[in-house]
């Protein structure tokens, strides 16, 4: 009996090692073809942006949605990633989750994701709805109250996470987070159901998961996971959450959910392959902290679009992160590989000079770019440079760096200095009385905020 349990324990490891070795051979073969100068499949580079409801009023006004899509299309964007699943709610009436409270109050009949999709299609753009929260939930979410057995736990029985400035000691429950168990059948049915609703209703081009589609490494000691692990291996989970076999087993459960999602999406889309996009962090962090093996998922055909977040402050740090080994290998995988870049959020707005350098560094390595987020482009978080300057410069940047069809970057681009850095003009010779003497005093040149600042999102 002990020998059987031991062999059963080794079987998943052997399979994983065999699959990984095979994928490495495939990766090496693809890379070798590239080095040998053989033509690689052309992958059109995406120039995209994440859109959210907070802090923004975008999702609550159909005319505002149409205007935003028109502005993005005219500025060189070709892909939109609108947030559709956040804070335990969704932006439509769903059988799986409650509708987002502000939308329910202001415009419950509006479906912002479908409206965005319709507007984008008219402009030749793709729409890939972004399921931001993934398997994460607010600790007071309806699903957590109804199904406490779906929640992953640490060895001491705790489940709460304090993220994005929250405090376990002082933050209310609604600002704390828990993770649902990707190995639980009920969690899987609900997660896939939420996604298929959007795919079928809005006719989108695919969906995106991010770093919250994860299994935090310290979790997995809840009763459901313990029972499943014991049934498959004959042993209890190791006390060390970083035990490599234990990590691999949990990663396989996450992979199984992704594989099931891939199959369901393919069945509902028929002959048209639906894009599954993933937006993780750098590979080592993504695997060691969140059990996201995005290299295996990409090589195994489970994802079709990879957006690696790179929010380094400095140009040097940004460039260094672009050359991480897994990201370098990803360039030969034949799928779009983009870099997530922070345009602006809260008190942090990246200058157009820095953004231009980062975009060009990414393009030089063959990547597209996705900006976080819409209001950080030329809206609420445009900073001192102001909306008109940033919008004009984004248009020039995209035109200069990304040729039509995703070809090689054009000549280096350097933006003009914003007005507040320009020297004041020399006084002109007086040929007429000043405006104050004529009574025609112009209004101050002050940019009005596009939107009032609602509460910050996490």
TORKOL-4160 file (C-alpha; in steps of 0.2 Angstrom, whole numbers, padded with zeros to 4 digits, m for minus):
458
<pt num="1" X="0000" Y="0000" Z="0000"/>
<pt num="2" X="0014" Y="0012" Z="0004"/>
<pt num="3" X="0023" Y="0008" Z="m0012"/>
<pt num="4" X="0007" Y="0011" Z="m0022"/>
<pt num="5" X="0005" Y="0028" Z="m0013"/>
<pt num="6" X="0023" Y="0032" Z="m0017"/>
<pt num="7" X="0021" Y="0028" Z="m0035"/>
<pt num="8" X="0005" Y="0038" Z="m0036"/>
<pt num="9" X="0014" Y="0053" Z="m0029"/>
<pt num="10" X="0028" Y="0051" Z="m0042"/>
<pt num="11" X="0016" Y="0050" Z="m0057"/>
<pt num="12" X="0011" Y="0068" Z="m0058"/>
<pt num="13" X="0029" Y="0073" Z="m0056"/>
<pt num="14" X="0035" Y="0061" Z="m0070"/>
<pt num="15" X="0021" Y="0068" Z="m0082"/>
<pt num="16" X="0025" Y="0086" Z="m0078"/>
<pt num="17" X="0044" Y="0083" Z="m0081"/>
<pt num="18" X="0040" Y="0074" Z="m0097"/>
<pt num="19" X="0029" Y="0088" Z="m0103"/>
<pt num="20" X="0041" Y="0101" Z="m0098"/>
<pt num="21" X="0055" Y="0093" Z="m0107"/>
<pt num="22" X="0045" Y="0091" Z="m0122"/>
<pt num="23" X="0040" Y="0109" Z="m0122"/>
<pt num="24" X="0058" Y="0115" Z="m0119"/>
<pt num="25" X="0063" Y="0105" Z="m0135"/>
<pt num="26" X="0049" Y="0113" Z="m0145"/>
<pt num="27" X="0054" Y="0130" Z="m0138"/>
<pt num="28" X="0072" Y="0127" Z="m0143"/>
<pt num="29" X="0067" Y="0121" Z="m0160"/>
<pt num="30" X="0057" Y="0137" Z="m0163"/>
<pt num="31" X="0071" Y="0148" Z="m0156"/>
<pt num="32" X="0083" Y="0138" Z="m0167"/>
<pt num="33" X="0073" Y="0142" Z="m0183"/>
<pt num="34" X="0073" Y="0160" Z="m0178"/>
<pt num="35" X="0092" Y="0160" Z="m0176"/>
<pt num="36" X="0094" Y="0151" Z="m0193"/>
<pt num="37" X="0084" Y="0165" Z="m0201"/>
<pt num="38" X="0069" Y="0156" Z="m0206"/>
<pt num="39" X="0053" Y="0166" Z="m0207"/>
<pt num="40" X="0043" Y="0166" Z="m0191"/>
<pt num="41" X="0024" Y="0169" Z="m0191"/>
<pt num="42" X="0020" Y="0187" Z="m0191"/>
<pt num="43" X="0011" Y="0192" Z="m0175"/>
<pt num="44" X="0003" Y="0209" Z="m0176"/>
<pt num="45" X="0008" Y="0220" Z="m0161"/>
<pt num="46" X="m0006" Y="0226" Z="m0150"/>
<pt num="47" X="m0007" Y="0244" Z="m0144"/>
<pt num="48" X="m0020" Y="0243" Z="m0130"/>
<pt num="49" X="m0026" Y="0250" Z="m0114"/>
<pt num="50" X="m0035" Y="0244" Z="m0099"/>
<pt num="51" X="m0052" Y="0253" Z="m0095"/>
<pt num="52" X="m0060" Y="0252" Z="m0078"/>
<pt num="53" X="m0075" Y="0260" Z="m0069"/>
<pt num="54" X="m0064" Y="0267" Z="m0055"/>
<pt num="55" X="m0059" Y="0281" Z="m0053"/>
<pt num="56" X="m0069" Y="0285" Z="m0069"/>
<pt num="57" X="m0087" Y="0288" Z="m0074"/>
<pt num="58" X="m0084" Y="0279" Z="m0091"/>
<pt num="59" X="m0095" Y="0264" Z="m0088"/>
<pt num="60" X="m0111" Y="0273" Z="m0084"/>
<pt num="61" X="m0114" Y="0284" Z="m0099"/>
<pt num="62" X="m0116" Y="0276" Z="m0117"/>
<pt num="63" X="m0111" Y="0293" Z="m0125"/>
<pt num="64" X="m0095" Y="0294" Z="m0115"/>
<pt num="65" X="m0091" Y="0276" Z="m0120"/>
<pt num="66" X="m0093" Y="0280" Z="m0138"/>
<pt num="67" X="m0082" Y="0295" Z="m0137"/>
<pt num="68" X="m0068" Y="0286" Z="m0128"/>
<pt num="69" X="m0068" Y="0273" Z="m0141"/>
<pt num="70" X="m0067" Y="0286" Z="m0155"/>
<pt num="71" X="m0053" Y="0295" Z="m0146"/>
<pt num="72" X="m0043" Y="0279" Z="m0143"/>
<pt num="73" X="m0045" Y="0273" Z="m0161"/>
<pt num="74" X="m0039" Y="0290" Z="m0168"/>
<pt num="75" X="m0024" Y="0289" Z="m0157"/>
<pt num="76" X="m0017" Y="0273" Z="m0164"/>
<pt num="77" X="m0025" Y="0260" Z="m0152"/>
<pt num="78" X="m0031" Y="0243" Z="m0159"/>
<pt num="79" X="m0036" Y="0233" Z="m0143"/>
<pt num="80" X="m0046" Y="0237" Z="m0128"/>
<pt num="81" X="m0046" Y="0227" Z="m0112"/>
<pt num="82" X="m0061" Y="0233" Z="m0102"/>
<pt num="83" X="m0063" Y="0227" Z="m0084"/>
<pt num="84" X="m0079" Y="0217" Z="m0082"/>
<pt num="85" X="m0076" Y="0207" Z="m0065"/>
<pt num="86" X="m0071" Y="0217" Z="m0050"/>
<pt num="87" X="m0074" Y="0218" Z="m0031"/>
<pt num="88" X="m0086" Y="0203" Z="m0032"/>
<pt num="89" X="m0098" Y="0211" Z="m0044"/>
<pt num="90" X="m0100" Y="0212" Z="m0063"/>
<pt num="91" X="m0106" Y="0225" Z="m0075"/>
<pt num="92" X="m0121" Y="0216" Z="m0081"/>
<pt num="93" X="m0135" Y="0206" Z="m0074"/>
<pt num="94" X="m0128" Y="0189" Z="m0071"/>
<pt num="95" X="m0134" Y="0172" Z="m0064"/>
<pt num="96" X="m0117" Y="0171" Z="m0055"/>
<pt num="97" X="m0114" Y="0187" Z="m0046"/>
<pt num="98" X="m0123" Y="0203" Z="m0041"/>
<pt num="99" X="m0122" Y="0218" Z="m0053"/>
<pt num="100" X="m0110" Y="0232" Z="m0049"/>
<pt num="101" X="m0119" Y="0244" Z="m0036"/>
<pt num="102" X="m0116" Y="0261" Z="m0045"/>
<pt num="103" X="m0121" Y="0254" Z="m0062"/>
<pt num="104" X="m0137" Y="0247" Z="m0054"/>
<pt num="105" X="m0141" Y="0264" Z="m0047"/>
<pt num="106" X="m0137" Y="0275" Z="m0062"/>
<pt num="107" X="m0140" Y="0265" Z="m0077"/>
<pt num="108" X="m0145" Y="0247" Z="m0074"/>
<pt num="109" X="m0150" Y="0244" Z="m0092"/>
<pt num="110" X="m0134" Y="0249" Z="m0099"/>
<pt num="111" X="m0122" Y="0235" Z="m0103"/>
<pt num="112" X="m0105" Y="0244" Z="m0104"/>
<pt num="113" X="m0095" Y="0229" Z="m0111"/>
<pt num="114" X="m0107" Y="0226" Z="m0125"/>
<pt num="115" X="m0108" Y="0245" Z="m0129"/>
<pt num="116" X="m0089" Y="0246" Z="m0129"/>
<pt num="117" X="m0088" Y="0231" Z="m0141"/>
<pt num="118" X="m0100" Y="0238" Z="m0153"/>
<pt num="119" X="m0091" Y="0255" Z="m0154"/>
<pt num="120" X="m0074" Y="0246" Z="m0156"/>
<pt num="121" X="m0080" Y="0235" Z="m0170"/>
<pt num="122" X="m0085" Y="0250" Z="m0180"/>
<pt num="123" X="m0068" Y="0257" Z="m0178"/>
<pt num="124" X="m0059" Y="0240" Z="m0182"/>
<pt num="125" X="m0053" Y="0237" Z="m0165"/>
<pt num="126" X="m0053" Y="0221" Z="m0154"/>
<pt num="127" X="m0061" Y="0220" Z="m0137"/>
<pt num="128" X="m0054" Y="0207" Z="m0124"/>
<pt num="129" X="m0063" Y="0209" Z="m0108"/>
<pt num="130" X="m0052" Y="0209" Z="m0092"/>
<pt num="131" X="m0058" Y="0198" Z="m0077"/>
<pt num="132" X="m0047" Y="0208" Z="m0065"/>
<pt num="133" X="m0051" Y="0199" Z="m0049"/>
<pt num="134" X="m0049" Y="0181" Z="m0056"/>
<pt num="135" X="m0051" Y="0170" Z="m0041"/>
<pt num="136" X="m0049" Y="0184" Z="m0028"/>
<pt num="137" X="m0064" Y="0190" Z="m0019"/>
<pt num="138" X="m0068" Y="0204" Z="m0006"/>
<pt num="139" X="m0069" Y="0195" Z="0011"/>
<pt num="140" X="m0087" Y="0200" Z="0013"/>
<pt num="141" X="m0093" Y="0195" Z="m0005"/>
<pt num="142" X="m0109" Y="0186" Z="m0007"/>
<pt num="143" X="m0101" Y="0170" Z="m0013"/>
<pt num="144" X="m0089" Y="0170" Z="0002"/>
<pt num="145" X="m0103" Y="0171" Z="0014"/>
<pt num="146" X="m0113" Y="0158" Z="0005"/>
<pt num="147" X="m0099" Y="0146" Z="0002"/>
<pt num="148" X="m0085" Y="0147" Z="0015"/>
<pt num="149" X="m0079" Y="0130" Z="0010"/>
<pt num="150" X="m0073" Y="0137" Z="m0007"/>
<pt num="151" X="m0060" Y="0148" Z="0002"/>
<pt num="152" X="m0042" Y="0144" Z="0002"/>
<pt num="153" X="m0033" Y="0144" Z="0019"/>
<pt num="154" X="m0016" Y="0145" Z="0027"/>
<pt num="155" X="m0010" Y="0131" Z="0038"/>
<pt num="156" X="m0015" Y="0141" Z="0053"/>
<pt num="157" X="m0033" Y="0142" Z="0046"/>
<pt num="158" X="m0032" Y="0161" Z="0041"/>
<pt num="159" X="m0038" Y="0166" Z="0024"/>
<pt num="160" X="m0037" Y="0186" Z="0023"/>
<pt num="161" X="m0025" Y="0196" Z="0013"/>
<pt num="162" X="m0022" Y="0215" Z="0015"/>
<pt num="163" X="m0018" Y="0221" Z="m0002"/>
<pt num="164" X="m0015" Y="0238" Z="m0010"/>
<pt num="165" X="m0013" Y="0248" Z="0006"/>
<pt num="166" X="m0026" Y="0239" Z="0017"/>
<pt num="167" X="m0022" Y="0233" Z="0035"/>
<pt num="168" X="m0027" Y="0216" Z="0042"/>
<pt num="169" X="m0028" Y="0225" Z="0059"/>
<pt num="170" X="m0038" Y="0240" Z="0055"/>
<pt num="171" X="m0046" Y="0238" Z="0037"/>
<pt num="172" X="m0065" Y="0233" Z="0036"/>
<pt num="173" X="m0069" Y="0216" Z="0029"/>
<pt num="174" X="m0074" Y="0224" Z="0012"/>
<pt num="175" X="m0056" Y="0230" Z="0009"/>
<pt num="176" X="m0048" Y="0213" Z="0013"/>
<pt num="177" X="m0047" Y="0199" Z="0001"/>
<pt num="178" X="m0048" Y="0180" Z="0000"/>
<pt num="179" X="m0045" Y="0167" Z="m0014"/>
<pt num="180" X="m0057" Y="0154" Z="m0020"/>
<pt num="181" X="m0050" Y="0137" Z="m0023"/>
<pt num="182" X="m0047" Y="0133" Z="m0041"/>
<pt num="183" X="m0048" Y="0114" Z="m0038"/>
<pt num="184" X="m0066" Y="0115" Z="m0031"/>
<pt num="185" X="m0079" Y="0110" Z="m0044"/>
<pt num="186" X="m0091" Y="0124" Z="m0038"/>
<pt num="187" X="m0078" Y="0137" Z="m0040"/>
<pt num="188" X="m0074" Y="0131" Z="m0057"/>
<pt num="189" X="m0092" Y="0131" Z="m0063"/>
<pt num="190" X="m0095" Y="0149" Z="m0057"/>
<pt num="191" X="m0078" Y="0155" Z="m0064"/>
<pt num="192" X="m0081" Y="0148" Z="m0081"/>
<pt num="193" X="m0099" Y="0153" Z="m0081"/>
<pt num="194" X="m0095" Y="0171" Z="m0078"/>
<pt num="195" X="m0083" Y="0171" Z="m0093"/>
<pt num="196" X="m0094" Y="0162" Z="m0105"/>
<pt num="197" X="m0108" Y="0174" Z="m0101"/>
<pt num="198" X="m0098" Y="0188" Z="m0108"/>
<pt num="199" X="m0092" Y="0178" Z="m0123"/>
<pt num="200" X="m0109" Y="0173" Z="m0128"/>
<pt num="201" X="m0118" Y="0190" Z="m0125"/>
<pt num="202" X="m0106" Y="0203" Z="m0132"/>
<pt num="203" X="m0097" Y="0193" Z="m0146"/>
<pt num="204" X="m0080" Y="0199" Z="m0139"/>
<pt num="205" X="m0063" Y="0193" Z="m0147"/>
<pt num="206" X="m0058" Y="0184" Z="m0131"/>
<pt num="207" X="m0055" Y="0187" Z="m0112"/>
<pt num="208" X="m0040" Y="0192" Z="m0101"/>
<pt num="209" X="m0035" Y="0185" Z="m0084"/>
<pt num="210" X="m0021" Y="0193" Z="m0074"/>
<pt num="211" X="m0011" Y="0190" Z="m0059"/>
<pt num="212" X="m0026" Y="0187" Z="m0048"/>
<pt num="213" X="m0029" Y="0171" Z="m0058"/>
<pt num="214" X="m0018" Y="0163" Z="m0045"/>
<pt num="215" X="m0015" Y="0151" Z="m0031"/>
<pt num="216" X="m0005" Y="0161" Z="m0017"/>
<pt num="217" X="0009" Y="0150" Z="m0012"/>
<pt num="218" X="0005" Y="0150" Z="0007"/>
<pt num="219" X="m0013" Y="0144" Z="0004"/>
<pt num="220" X="m0020" Y="0126" Z="0002"/>
<pt num="221" X="m0022" Y="0120" Z="0019"/>
<pt num="222" X="m0041" Y="0121" Z="0019"/>
<pt num="223" X="m0052" Y="0105" Z="0022"/>
<pt num="224" X="m0056" Y="0103" Z="0003"/>
<pt num="225" X="m0039" Y="0105" Z="m0003"/>
<pt num="226" X="m0032" Y="0093" Z="0010"/>
<pt num="227" X="m0044" Y="0080" Z="0006"/>
<pt num="228" X="m0041" Y="0081" Z="m0013"/>
<pt num="229" X="m0022" Y="0080" Z="m0010"/>
<pt num="230" X="m0023" Y="0065" Z="0002"/>
<pt num="231" X="m0035" Y="0056" Z="m0011"/>
<pt num="232" X="m0022" Y="0059" Z="m0025"/>
<pt num="233" X="m0006" Y="0056" Z="m0016"/>
<pt num="234" X="m0010" Y="0046" Z="0000"/>
<pt num="235" X="m0002" Y="0060" Z="0011"/>
<pt num="236" X="m0006" Y="0076" Z="0019"/>
<pt num="237" X="0001" Y="0092" Z="0012"/>
<pt num="238" X="0018" Y="0096" Z="0017"/>
<pt num="239" X="0020" Y="0109" Z="0031"/>
<pt num="240" X="0032" Y="0119" Z="0020"/>
<pt num="241" X="0021" Y="0129" Z="0008"/>
<pt num="242" X="0037" Y="0131" Z="m0003"/>
<pt num="243" X="0039" Y="0112" Z="m0005"/>
<pt num="244" X="0042" Y="0110" Z="m0024"/>
<pt num="245" X="0031" Y="0095" Z="m0026"/>
<pt num="246" X="0017" Y="0103" Z="m0016"/>
<pt num="247" X="0019" Y="0119" Z="m0027"/>
<pt num="248" X="0019" Y="0109" Z="m0043"/>
<pt num="249" X="0003" Y="0099" Z="m0037"/>
<pt num="250" X="m0006" Y="0116" Z="m0034"/>
<pt num="251" X="0000" Y="0123" Z="m0050"/>
<pt num="252" X="m0008" Y="0108" Z="m0059"/>
<pt num="253" X="m0025" Y="0112" Z="m0052"/>
<pt num="254" X="m0024" Y="0130" Z="m0058"/>
<pt num="255" X="m0018" Y="0123" Z="m0075"/>
<pt num="256" X="m0033" Y="0111" Z="m0075"/>
<pt num="257" X="m0045" Y="0126" Z="m0073"/>
<pt num="258" X="m0037" Y="0135" Z="m0087"/>
<pt num="259" X="m0038" Y="0120" Z="m0098"/>
<pt num="260" X="m0056" Y="0117" Z="m0094"/>
<pt num="261" X="m0059" Y="0136" Z="m0098"/>
<pt num="262" X="m0050" Y="0134" Z="m0115"/>
<pt num="263" X="m0061" Y="0119" Z="m0120"/>
<pt num="264" X="m0077" Y="0128" Z="m0115"/>
<pt num="265" X="m0073" Y="0144" Z="m0124"/>
<pt num="266" X="m0069" Y="0134" Z="m0140"/>
<pt num="267" X="m0085" Y="0125" Z="m0139"/>
<pt num="268" X="m0095" Y="0141" Z="m0138"/>
<pt num="269" X="m0085" Y="0150" Z="m0152"/>
<pt num="270" X="m0086" Y="0136" Z="m0165"/>
<pt num="271" X="m0073" Y="0138" Z="m0179"/>
<pt num="272" X="m0067" Y="0155" Z="m0172"/>
<pt num="273" X="m0053" Y="0153" Z="m0159"/>
<pt num="274" X="m0056" Y="0164" Z="m0145"/>
<pt num="275" X="m0041" Y="0173" Z="m0137"/>
<pt num="276" X="m0036" Y="0169" Z="m0119"/>
<pt num="277" X="m0025" Y="0183" Z="m0114"/>
<pt num="278" X="m0015" Y="0183" Z="m0098"/>
<pt num="279" X="m0007" Y="0197" Z="m0089"/>
<pt num="280" X="0005" Y="0191" Z="m0076"/>
<pt num="281" X="0020" Y="0198" Z="m0067"/>
<pt num="282" X="0038" Y="0193" Z="m0071"/>
<pt num="283" X="0040" Y="0174" Z="m0072"/>
<pt num="284" X="0050" Y="0170" Z="m0056"/>
<pt num="285" X="0038" Y="0181" Z="m0045"/>
<pt num="286" X="0022" Y="0174" Z="m0054"/>
<pt num="287" X="0027" Y="0156" Z="m0051"/>
<pt num="288" X="0035" Y="0157" Z="m0034"/>
<pt num="289" X="0022" Y="0168" Z="m0026"/>
<pt num="290" X="0006" Y="0165" Z="m0037"/>
<pt num="291" X="0009" Y="0147" Z="m0044"/>
<pt num="292" X="0007" Y="0155" Z="m0062"/>
<pt num="293" X="0017" Y="0145" Z="m0074"/>
<pt num="294" X="0014" Y="0156" Z="m0089"/>
<pt num="295" X="0028" Y="0148" Z="m0099"/>
<pt num="296" X="0021" Y="0131" Z="m0098"/>
<pt num="297" X="0003" Y="0138" Z="m0102"/>
<pt num="298" X="0009" Y="0148" Z="m0117"/>
<pt num="299" X="0019" Y="0133" Z="m0124"/>
<pt num="300" X="0005" Y="0121" Z="m0121"/>
<pt num="301" X="m0007" Y="0132" Z="m0131"/>
<pt num="302" X="m0018" Y="0137" Z="m0116"/>
<pt num="303" X="m0015" Y="0156" Z="m0119"/>
<pt num="304" X="m0014" Y="0166" Z="m0135"/>
<pt num="305" X="m0009" Y="0183" Z="m0129"/>
<pt num="306" X="0004" Y="0187" Z="m0115"/>
<pt num="307" X="0005" Y="0204" Z="m0107"/>
<pt num="308" X="0019" Y="0205" Z="m0094"/>
<pt num="309" X="0017" Y="0219" Z="m0082"/>
<pt num="310" X="0032" Y="0230" Z="m0081"/>
<pt num="311" X="0029" Y="0245" Z="m0069"/>
<pt num="312" X="0047" Y="0249" Z="m0065"/>
<pt num="313" X="0050" Y="0267" Z="m0061"/>
<pt num="314" X="0067" Y="0270" Z="m0070"/>
<pt num="315" X="0071" Y="0268" Z="m0088"/>
<pt num="316" X="0085" Y="0257" Z="m0083"/>
<pt num="317" X="0075" Y="0245" Z="m0072"/>
<pt num="318" X="0062" Y="0244" Z="m0086"/>
<pt num="319" X="0075" Y="0239" Z="m0099"/>
<pt num="320" X="0082" Y="0226" Z="m0087"/>
<pt num="321" X="0065" Y="0218" Z="m0084"/>
<pt num="322" X="0062" Y="0217" Z="m0103"/>
<pt num="323" X="0078" Y="0205" Z="m0103"/>
<pt num="324" X="0072" Y="0192" Z="m0091"/>
<pt num="325" X="0075" Y="0175" Z="m0098"/>
<pt num="326" X="0057" Y="0169" Z="m0099"/>
<pt num="327" X="0052" Y="0185" Z="m0108"/>
<pt num="328" X="0066" Y="0184" Z="m0120"/>
<pt num="329" X="0061" Y="0166" Z="m0124"/>
<pt num="330" X="0043" Y="0171" Z="m0126"/>
<pt num="331" X="0048" Y="0181" Z="m0141"/>
<pt num="332" X="0049" Y="0165" Z="m0151"/>
<pt num="333" X="0033" Y="0157" Z="m0146"/>
<pt num="334" X="0022" Y="0164" Z="m0160"/>
<pt num="335" X="0009" Y="0173" Z="m0150"/>
<pt num="336" X="0008" Y="0192" Z="m0146"/>
<pt num="337" X="0019" Y="0197" Z="m0132"/>
<pt num="338" X="0015" Y="0214" Z="m0125"/>
<pt num="339" X="0022" Y="0224" Z="m0110"/>
<pt num="340" X="0010" Y="0232" Z="m0098"/>
<pt num="341" X="0016" Y="0250" Z="m0095"/>
<pt num="342" X="0009" Y="0262" Z="m0082"/>
<pt num="343" X="0003" Y="0278" Z="m0090"/>
<pt num="344" X="m0005" Y="0285" Z="m0074"/>
<pt num="345" X="m0015" Y="0281" Z="m0059"/>
<pt num="346" X="m0018" Y="0290" Z="m0043"/>
<pt num="347" X="m0003" Y="0302" Z="m0039"/>
<pt num="348" X="0008" Y="0293" Z="m0051"/>
<pt num="349" X="0008" Y="0299" Z="m0069"/>
<pt num="350" X="0022" Y="0294" Z="m0080"/>
<pt num="351" X="0029" Y="0308" Z="m0091"/>
<pt num="352" X="0027" Y="0307" Z="m0110"/>
<pt num="353" X="0046" Y="0308" Z="m0111"/>
<pt num="354" X="0048" Y="0292" Z="m0100"/>
<pt num="355" X="0033" Y="0284" Z="m0109"/>
<pt num="356" X="0040" Y="0287" Z="m0126"/>
<pt num="357" X="0057" Y="0279" Z="m0120"/>
<pt num="358" X="0048" Y="0264" Z="m0113"/>
<pt num="359" X="0037" Y="0261" Z="m0128"/>
<pt num="360" X="0052" Y="0261" Z="m0140"/>
<pt num="361" X="0062" Y="0250" Z="m0129"/>
<pt num="362" X="0048" Y="0237" Z="m0129"/>
<pt num="363" X="0045" Y="0239" Z="m0148"/>
<pt num="364" X="0064" Y="0237" Z="m0151"/>
<pt num="365" X="0062" Y="0219" Z="m0144"/>
<pt num="366" X="0047" Y="0215" Z="m0154"/>
<pt num="367" X="0033" Y="0219" Z="m0141"/>
<pt num="368" X="0017" Y="0228" Z="m0142"/>
<pt num="369" X="0012" Y="0239" Z="m0127"/>
<pt num="370" X="m0004" Y="0240" Z="m0116"/>
<pt num="371" X="m0006" Y="0255" Z="m0104"/>
<pt num="372" X="m0013" Y="0255" Z="m0087"/>
<pt num="373" X="m0025" Y="0264" Z="m0088"/>
<pt num="374" X="m0038" Y="0274" Z="m0098"/>
<pt num="375" X="m0039" Y="0289" Z="m0086"/>
<pt num="376" X="m0020" Y="0289" Z="m0085"/>
<pt num="377" X="m0018" Y="0293" Z="m0104"/>
<pt num="378" X="m0025" Y="0310" Z="m0106"/>
<pt num="379" X="m0039" Y="0310" Z="m0093"/>
<pt num="380" X="m0041" Y="0312" Z="m0074"/>
<pt num="381" X="m0022" Y="0307" Z="m0071"/>
<pt num="382" X="m0014" Y="0317" Z="m0085"/>
<pt num="383" X="m0004" Y="0326" Z="m0073"/>
<pt num="384" X="0005" Y="0343" Z="m0076"/>
<pt num="385" X="0007" Y="0339" Z="m0095"/>
<pt num="386" X="m0012" Y="0340" Z="m0097"/>
<pt num="387" X="m0024" Y="0330" Z="m0108"/>
<pt num="388" X="m0022" Y="0339" Z="m0125"/>
<pt num="389" X="m0003" Y="0338" Z="m0125"/>
<pt num="390" X="m0003" Y="0320" Z="m0120"/>
<pt num="391" X="m0016" Y="0314" Z="m0132"/>
<pt num="392" X="m0007" Y="0323" Z="m0147"/>
<pt num="393" X="0009" Y="0315" Z="m0141"/>
<pt num="394" X="0002" Y="0298" Z="m0139"/>
<pt num="395" X="m0004" Y="0299" Z="m0157"/>
<pt num="396" X="0013" Y="0304" Z="m0164"/>
<pt num="397" X="0022" Y="0291" Z="m0153"/>
<pt num="398" X="0011" Y="0277" Z="m0160"/>
<pt num="399" X="0012" Y="0283" Z="m0178"/>
<pt num="400" X="0031" Y="0284" Z="m0177"/>
<pt num="401" X="0035" Y="0268" Z="m0167"/>
<pt num="402" X="0022" Y="0255" Z="m0174"/>
<pt num="403" X="0021" Y="0254" Z="m0192"/>
<pt num="404" X="0005" Y="0247" Z="m0200"/>
<pt num="405" X="0004" Y="0228" Z="m0199"/>
<pt num="406" X="0016" Y="0227" Z="m0184"/>
<pt num="407" X="0032" Y="0230" Z="m0194"/>
<pt num="408" X="0049" Y="0236" Z="m0188"/>
<pt num="409" X="0049" Y="0252" Z="m0177"/>
<pt num="410" X="0052" Y="0268" Z="m0187"/>
<pt num="411" X="0065" Y="0281" Z="m0183"/>
<pt num="412" X="0067" Y="0285" Z="m0164"/>
<pt num="413" X="0054" Y="0297" Z="m0157"/>
<pt num="414" X="0056" Y="0311" Z="m0145"/>
<pt num="415" X="0041" Y="0321" Z="m0139"/>
<pt num="416" X="0041" Y="0340" Z="m0139"/>
<pt num="417" X="0042" Y="0347" Z="m0122"/>
<pt num="418" X="0025" Y="0351" Z="m0114"/>
<pt num="419" X="0020" Y="0369" Z="m0112"/>
<pt num="420" X="0025" Y="0371" Z="m0094"/>
<pt num="421" X="0043" Y="0367" Z="m0098"/>
<pt num="422" X="0044" Y="0379" Z="m0113"/>
<pt num="423" X="0052" Y="0396" Z="m0110"/>
<pt num="424" X="0040" Y="0410" Z="m0110"/>
<pt num="425" X="0038" Y="0419" Z="m0126"/>
<pt num="426" X="0047" Y="0436" Z="m0129"/>
<pt num="427" X="0036" Y="0451" Z="m0127"/>
<pt num="428" X="0029" Y="0457" Z="m0143"/>
<pt num="429" X="0031" Y="0476" Z="m0148"/>
<pt num="430" X="0015" Y="0485" Z="m0142"/>
<pt num="431" X="0005" Y="0490" Z="m0157"/>
<pt num="432" X="m0012" Y="0490" Z="m0147"/>
<pt num="433" X="m0018" Y="0492" Z="m0129"/>
<pt num="434" X="m0016" Y="0477" Z="m0118"/>
<pt num="435" X="m0032" Y="0466" Z="m0116"/>
<pt num="436" X="m0035" Y="0473" Z="m0099"/>
<pt num="437" X="m0036" Y="0490" Z="m0106"/>
<pt num="438" X="m0049" Y="0485" Z="m0118"/>
<pt num="439" X="m0059" Y="0474" Z="m0106"/>
<pt num="440" X="m0057" Y="0458" Z="m0116"/>
<pt num="441" X="m0047" Y="0448" Z="m0103"/>
<pt num="442" X="m0045" Y="0430" Z="m0109"/>
<pt num="443" X="m0050" Y="0416" Z="m0097"/>
<pt num="444" X="m0036" Y="0407" Z="m0088"/>
<pt num="445" X="m0028" Y="0393" Z="m0098"/>
<pt num="446" X="m0033" Y="0380" Z="m0085"/>
<pt num="447" X="m0037" Y="0362" Z="m0090"/>
<pt num="448" X="m0054" Y="0356" Z="m0083"/>
<pt num="449" X="m0053" Y="0339" Z="m0076"/>
<pt num="450" X="m0063" Y="0327" Z="m0087"/>
<pt num="451" X="m0071" Y="0318" Z="m0073"/>
<pt num="452" X="m0073" Y="0320" Z="m0054"/>
<pt num="453" X="m0062" Y="0308" Z="m0044"/>
<pt num="454" X="m0072" Y="0294" Z="m0038"/>
<pt num="455" X="m0064" Y="0282" Z="m0024"/>
<pt num="456" X="m0048" Y="0273" Z="m0029"/>
<pt num="457" X="m0049" Y="0255" Z="m0036"/>
<pt num="458" X="m0037" Y="0242" Z="m0030"/>
